[in-house]
Amino acid sequence: MRFTKASRVLAALIALASSGAIRAQSPTYKVGRPPTEAELRAWDNVVGTDGKELPPGSGSAVEGAKVYATKCVFCHGATLTEGPAPRLVGGIDSLSTRAPLLTVGSFWPYATTVWDYINRSMPQGAEGSITPDQVYAVTAFVLYKNGIVKETDVLDAKSLLKVQMPNRDGFYPAKPEATAKNGNWKPTQNQAKPAAH
Amino acid sequence: MDPKRSDRRRFLKRSAALAGLAVGSAPFARAQALATDAAEPRPPKDLSYGVRSRFEISVRTVTLGGPRDVTPGLPPGEMGQRLTPLQDSTGIITPAPLHFMTGRGARLPDIDPREHRLMIHGMVDRPLVFTMDELRRLPSVSRIHFIECAGNSGMSHYKAMVKALQVTNSPALTKSTFVIQQVHGRVSTSEWTGVPLSTLLKEAGVQKNASWLVAEGSDANRHAKSIPLEKGMDDVLVAYSQNGEAVRPEQGYPLRLVVPGWEGVSNVKYLRSIKVVDKPYFLKVETANYTNLTPDGKASWYEFQVGPKSLITFPSDAHQLPGRGLYEISGLAWSGRGKIARVEVSTNGGRTWTDAQLQQPVLSKAFTRFRLGWDWDGEETLIQSRCTNEFGDIQPTMRELGELWGNRTQPPVKGTDVQDFWQIAPIYEFFSNPIQPWRVTREGSVQDALYKS
């Protein structure tokens, strides 16, 4: 019981300390230092849907096919379907069937996600070994194989944002950013109604 | 299970134990090993870090059904998943070496803490970089929290397990493979020590329009996840310590996020960067997966909280009851929303339920150990537990879970039954928290009575 009481007091103190937390802005501890330019370049490149972090560079599916053949084919297969790594093409219009096939083409809602994941996490075992030009190119290749862009379409920091993915509207809530901003990030609904017992 | 098969299973458990393989049945090994004690002097052990008894053989297992199980010729991976042997658990703390892990990328990161940095940047007044020593100078807190993979207890893990056992066709593997570990073992509880993320964010000065965070790790895979700022200001920890020592490499050494009560994928390991932003980044692990396809073909996303869940850990399908008489049913309950308020146990197939005793202290977003004495009459029966959290949320049955899922679509799919539900969502199902019944046979073997049916 003492423990419970103590944790309540602690919880109250924490609640007090963090109320209006977003507004209280003066540094308290003065520990740490500003990042260097090199650190920002190296560690600030997760790419969101605004593409603000996208580097210069460009590429089309024509060049992407060559990148794929040297960097990706071993795990994803010659036709992008063999595996053992996940299939990259197919499944468009399959999501509401009894055999849904979730791929980049059928399921991924944003092309920036494809670019970002290839850039930071692929190929497994040699992550970070692909140049920005190659990432644009191999992204274009995967999208081309899904019929989303043309073989000669050049992707760069601007055109990547204009790519319309087939499943862009396949998720709900439609705008998770809005619900979260109001503090209403949705808890899971996987709880039963109270039952009589 | 017939008596012959269960005898064989016990024998195989024993053989596996002697071979230093998997399964947690130390008592079987004990009698045999005594005979060899005197005859074989053992080399002295280095006790500076400590060892467990050689008779204790509880270990993590790997997820079955991954590419390496079904594709010959792939090199053995040191990453992938390692699953907690919940069947051997006592109390609420998972030993750090048995804490489940999900490894991304090809190699376990080997990070020198002297070189490690955490950068807070983006929509802040003062971007900051901290060394590990600097983080340790800031006020620290210790909290006990579970971490659970969003995919834990999913039907796909059961199907993959069955398929892998068929493909490998190994009796030893079959007899050391249990639903309680292979299907449910992606959850563990530790005491985590570190700095509240809110402290670091305040130190950097979050700007007015900010609403989200993007956390990124420094592992080869550079795992990254969007997290609402409000959660980050609430109870998220930047942890460097686990159960009283440095966080283990499998758990994110030297630094990780702990995001209490939320899906495991949010708990970014090897944490190097927190970027303050004004919208989620729609990264792979929040779009391509960790989203839930529903029967109308649309998927729900940006749901994070783990539902109320409980599981009888003894007896479970890893155990064999020697005969009728008194046993202590023991299990774990947890909820991503507050504390566990109640755990009920049924020993007669759900006809009646009895309140189990909850081990104090009951902590928010942590394992709660429950226990109930049980005098088994030796007849076949089903035993199961269900929990309620302090907000009155009750753990559902598989049927109720299927209905909840079906009814989330527009228009609602009425009367979605369990089989139909799992047919429709055969690959991606997250946040599974169904009641798990175990069938106890007259021979004392204990079997899964949920996934198999």
Interface residues (C-beta under 8 A of the other chain):
Chain A: F3 T4 S7 I14 S18 A21 I22 A24 Q25 S26 P27 T28 Y29 V31 G32 R33 P34 P35 T36 E39 L40 W43 D44 V46 V47 G48 T49 D50 G83 P84 A85 L95 S96 T97 R98 A99 P100 L102 V104 F107 W108 P109 Y110 T112 T113 D116 Y117 R120 S121 Q124 G125 E127 G128 G170 F171 Y172 P173 P176 E177 T179 A180 K181 G183 W185 K186 P187 T188 Q189 N190 Q191 A192 K193 P194 A195 H197
Chain B: P67 V70 T71 L74 R104 G105 A106 R107 R117 M119 I120 H121 G122 D125 R126 P127 L128 V129 F130 E134 R137 L138 P196 S198 T199 L201 K202 E203 A204 G205 V206 A210 S211 W212 V214 E216 A220 N221 R222 H223 A224 P228 L229 E230 K231 M233 D234 R272 S273 K275 V277 D278 K279 P280 Y281 F282 L283 K284 T287 A288 T291 L293 P295 D296 G297 K298 A299 S300 W301 Y302 E303 F304 Q305 V306 G307 P308 G336 R337 E344 W353 Q360 P361 L363 G392 D393 I394 Q395 P396 T397 E400 L401 L404 W405 R408 Q410 Q423 I424 P426 I427 Y428 F431 S432 N433
